[in-house]
Amino acid sequence: MDANDPLAAYYKRRRPPLDQARRHRPLGGGASHLRPDEPRVLEEWDGFEYQPVGTAPNLAAARAWAEEFDSDHPGSQS
C-alpha cells in the first residue's frame, strides 16, 4: 500500500478476496471438488461483491472459465 496515495486503503478494499476475480460454486452448495459432474454457478467480482454471471455444466467447464480470465490477466489467481 502506497502511503502517499490518499485512496490506497479504498483501492485495497475493492480488491477481490484472495485476489480471485472469478469463482465458481456448486449450484446445490457444498465443496467445489465434490460431485464434479453437477452444474456450477459462475461469479465475477464487481469491485464490491461477487455477482452471478452464468452457469457451467460441470467442474471442468467452470475451471476452464476461471482459467480463461487468469490467462488474460497475468498476476491474478483462480
C-alpha positions as CSV (number, residue, x, y, z in Angstrom):
1,M,0.0,0.0,0.0
2,D,1.4,3.4,-1.0
3,A,1.5,5.7,2.0
4,N,1.4,8.8,-0.3
5,D,-1.8,7.8,-2.1
6,P,-4.8,9.1,-0.1
7,L,-7.0,6.4,-1.8
8,A,-4.7,3.4,-1.1
9,A,-7.0,2.0,1.6
10,Y,-10.0,2.3,-0.7
11,Y,-8.3,0.5,-3.6
12,K,-7.2,-2.3,-1.2
13,R,-10.8,-2.8,0.0
14,R,-12.0,-3.0,-3.7
15,R,-9.7,-5.9,-4.5
16,P,-11.5,-9.3,-4.6
17,P,-11.0,-11.6,-1.6
18,L,-7.8,-13.7,-2.1
19,D,-7.4,-11.8,-5.4
20,Q,-9.9,-14.1,-7.1
21,A,-11.8,-12.0,-9.7
22,R,-13.7,-15.1,-10.8
23,R,-15.0,-18.0,-8.8
24,H,-17.4,-20.9,-9.3
25,R,-19.6,-22.7,-6.8
26,P,-21.8,-25.8,-7.0
27,L,-25.5,-24.9,-7.6
28,G,-26.6,-27.2,-4.8
29,G,-23.9,-26.0,-2.3
30,G,-21.1,-28.0,-0.8
31,A,-17.4,-28.3,-1.5
32,S,-16.4,-27.4,-5.0
33,H,-14.5,-30.6,-5.6
34,L,-17.4,-32.9,-4.7
35,R,-19.8,-34.0,-7.5
36,P,-17.7,-32.8,-10.4
37,D,-20.4,-33.6,-12.9
38,E,-23.0,-31.2,-11.4
39,P,-23.6,-27.6,-12.7
40,R,-21.8,-24.6,-11.2
41,V,-22.7,-21.0,-10.8
42,L,-20.1,-18.6,-12.2
43,E,-19.4,-15.4,-10.3
44,E,-17.3,-12.3,-11.0
45,W,-16.0,-9.6,-8.6
46,D,-17.5,-6.2,-9.5
47,G,-15.5,-4.2,-7.0
48,F,-17.9,-4.6,-4.1
49,E,-19.2,-8.2,-4.2
50,Y,-19.4,-11.3,-6.4
51,Q,-22.2,-11.2,-9.0
52,P,-23.6,-14.3,-10.7
53,V,-22.7,-14.1,-14.5
54,G,-23.8,-17.6,-15.7
55,T,-23.6,-21.3,-15.2
56,A,-21.3,-24.1,-16.3
57,P,-22.4,-27.7,-16.8
58,N,-19.7,-29.2,-14.7
59,L,-16.5,-28.5,-12.7
60,A,-14.1,-28.8,-15.7
61,A,-16.0,-26.2,-17.6
62,A,-16.1,-23.9,-14.6
63,R,-12.4,-24.2,-14.1
64,A,-11.7,-23.5,-17.8
65,W,-13.9,-20.4,-17.5
66,A,-11.9,-19.1,-14.4
67,E,-8.5,-20.0,-16.0
68,E,-9.5,-18.1,-19.2
69,F,-9.7,-14.9,-17.1
70,D,-6.3,-15.7,-15.5
71,S,-4.6,-16.2,-18.8
72,D,-5.9,-12.8,-19.9
73,H,-4.9,-11.1,-16.6
74,P,-1.4,-12.2,-15.5
75,G,-0.8,-11.9,-11.8
76,S,-4.3,-12.9,-10.8
77,Q,-5.2,-16.2,-9.1
78,S,-8.1,-18.6,-9.6
